C-alpha cells in the first residue's frame, strides 16, 4: 500500500539542504498521502541530523505522520509513529491521546483498555484544557463496559458547557 515499507536509498545522495520546517509545512498542505509521508520522513531525517535537533519538533512531525497513517489504516506505522513521538517528547498530549484511541480500534488489534487508559490519563495530565481528550476517555470507558463512569464524565463535561459531550451521550448511551 503506497510503498510505505520501501525506504529510499539515500547512501548516494548529497546532504539535503532543505529546511525541515518547510518540508513539514508542505507535508501538511499536500493532498497526496504518499507525498506527505515522504515530506514528513525527509523533515524527520533532516531535523535528526542537525547538531542540536529540536526534539519537540521531531515529536510533532511523528505525530502528524502517525495521524496520516492512522487515517489510511496503516496500523503498525501509525502506532510506531505515535510511540516515536512520545519518545522524543514524553509530554506530547496529542500523541498520547491518539495512541490511546489506537489501542481501542478492533481493526488494528484486540482492544487493550489498560494501555488505552494509561495514555488517556497522560494526555489529560499534559493537556487538561483539552476537553475532547476527556470526552474520548469517557466514550472509551463506555465502549469498554464501564458505562456508569463514562456517562458521569460526559455529563460533567456537558454541564461545564462542552456541547460535544451531549452528542457523545446521544450516540454512545
N, C-alpha and C positions, 0 to 999 in steps of 0.2 A: 504494500500500500504506500504509494507516494515515494518509495525508495528511502524511507526514513532510516532503515538499518544500514544503508550504504554510506560509508564515510568517504569523504573526498580525500584523495591522496594529496597532501599538502607538502610532501617532502621536497618537491622541486620548486615550490612557489617561493618567491622572494617575500620578505616581510611585508605584511599588509600595512598600508599607510592610511587606512580609513579610520575614521573616528567611531569608536564603539557606540557612543550615544546616537550618532547619526544613523548607524545601521539599525539600532534598536527602534528609533522613531520610524524608519522606513518599514521595518517588520510589522509594527503596529498598524501602519496605514495600508499595507498590502492586502489585496483581496484574494491572493493566491496562497493557499496554505503551504505549499512546497517552498515558495519564495520566502514566506515569513519564517519558516523553520530554518532555512539556510541563513537568512539575515540574523536571526536570533543566535544561531550557532556561531556565526562569524563574530558577532558582538561579544559573546562569551569568551571565545578564543582570544580576541584582541585584548579584552579587559584583563583576562587572567595573565597575559604575557607582560603586562605593564610592571614597572619596577615597584609601584605602590598601587596594586589593584583595589578598586572600591568594592569591598565585599557586599555592601548593601545593594549596590547597583547590580552586581552579578546575581544576587539573590532575586532581585526584581525581574531580571531577564529570564532566569529559570522559571519563575512563577508564571510569566506571560506565556512562555513556550509550553509549559505544563498545561495551562488552560487551553491552549490551542490543541494540544494532543488530546486532552480530555474531551473537547468538543468533537474531535474527529474519531473518538472512541478508540484511541491507541493507548490501551490501558497501561502497559508496562512503562512506556515512555512518559506518560503523564505522571504516574506516581513517582517515578525516578526523578523527574524534574522538580516536583514538589519537595522531595527529600533533599535534593541538592540545594534548593532554595533555602531550606531550613538550616542546612549545613553551613551555608555562607552567612545567613542571618537568622539565628535561632528565634528571634523575635518577629519574624515575618508572619504577622497575623493572618494575612490573606492565604498564604501557603498552608498554614495550619488548618484554616477553615476548609480550603479546597481538599486537602488530604483527608480531613475528617469526613467530608462528603464522599470522597473516593472510596473509603473503606466501607461504605454502605451500598454501593452500586452492585447489585447482584450480577450484572452482565460482566463486571470486571473480576469479581471474586466472591467467595462466600462472605457475607457481611461480618465485619469484625467490630462489634458495637463497642467493646472496651477500648480499642485503639482509636476508634472514631471519637468517643467522648473525651479521651485524653487530649486529642488535638483540638476539639472544640473548646475545652477548658483553657488551653493555651491561647487560642485565637481570641477568646473573650478576655483573658487576662491582659494580653498585649494591646487589645483594641476594645476597651469596654464601651466605647461610644458607638460601635458598630452593632446596631440593633438587629441587622439582618443575620449576623453570626448567631446571636441569641435565638432568633426565630428558627434558624436552621437546626440548632441543637434541639429546640423544643419539638420540631417536626420529626427529627430522627428519634427522639425519645418515644414519640407516639408510634412510629414505624417499628421500633424495637420491642414494643409491647408495654411500655411504661406510659400509658395514655393519661393517667391522672396527673403525673408530674409535668408532662408535656403540655397538657391542657392548662394547668396553673401558670406555667411560664408564658404561654400565648396570651392568656387573659391579663396577666400583669403587663405584658408589652402593649396590648391593646389599650388598657386603662391609662398607660403613660402617653398615649397619643400615637402609637405606631400602628397605622391603619392596615399595613400588610399582614399584621397578626390576625386580624379578622378574616382576611382572605384565607389564610392558612387554617384557621379554625373551621371555616366552612368546607374547605377541601379535605382536611385530614381527620376531622372528628365526626 
